Amino acid sequence: MGLTSKKVLLLAVMFAVLLFVGTVWLWPRLAPRSWRAVSGRVGMLLATQVALFACVGLAANQAFGFYASWSDLFGQETDQGVVVDHSTGGGIGGPLQVIGIQRMPTGGGASRPQIAGQVQKVDIVGRTTHIATPAFVYLPPEYFQPQYRTRTFPAAVVLTGYPGTAQALVTKLQYPRTAQNLAKDGRMQPMILVMLRPTVAPPRDTECVDIPGGPQTESFFAKDLPDAVLAHYRVGKKPGSWGVIGDSTGGYCALKLAMHHPEVYAAGAGLSPYYKAPIDPTTGDLFHGNKDLKNRADLLWSIKHLPAPDTSLLVTSSRIGETNYKDTLKFIEQVKGTNRTRIASIILDSGGHNFNTWRREIPGTLQWISGRLSDR
């Protein structure tokens, strides 16, 4: 049973309840002051506390999608962003392979893609960076309808936080269902969503940086990922056809990709983003002493010292509950002082750094980015 299995959570809850009942039942027998009785009381209390913490941890992981598997939790994940040599012309079938399909039911129970759209699970291999990663691709109903068979669609890359799971973008944050409902109501145009986590070289948190001598993560998102999607789906080829959205670490990446690569991404939306890549045990040395790379990755520094990019940005925060609030206001003011970069924001009165807050911001974010992308 996997880490995110409901059966695992149910078993953990049952075990915790049994330990609690057992502790109450056996407590009179452990009343004596002998070392055995004291050790028994300490052991029972400790076991019950550990079981309760395990239940809370499993429930939180299911709600927020921190870890996808036991190996991911214990830092033993073996899916290490496999390097594939494509110097002889590429792998069989191209850089993107569909490995599964998730049908989206409609209100009436139907699941035909012409009515409900479709979510495809894919594997993507970067031709230039040789980075491989799984992703989910949402195709709107119009993509399958005969009258739109020659039409191209705008696309938005959607990124999780760190460590995050791509599946959480589908099931927890409900990007496909939200996009489907908004398009049905005429509040956004039909769009393709490419959903994945920015951790494409797990377990390392690369912060979407081209690391000297390491994973070229920024190049993967700026070139390889769009090229792979363009080779497989009917996506608009012009710069105005692509946007990028992310939360937390993904929000930082989204803003940075739009600022560094406006020729690719016409718009970038950061939900609860930060504005400077951290250096900690999960990232390692990202810049290897290169001050220019470090400054370029600092969005507050780059918007002030580098030429303003021709792109549109959206940032979100909360007056109460988000630690990025002051930095977000500062970033907005700095962008407003440029003559080329457009800035918009969603500022909630209160909301923490969590899925519930982001679900409140996603509908407005999708409408905003839809209005800035072209289908050609």
Disulfide bonds with the S-S distance in Angstrom:
Cys208-Cys253 2.13
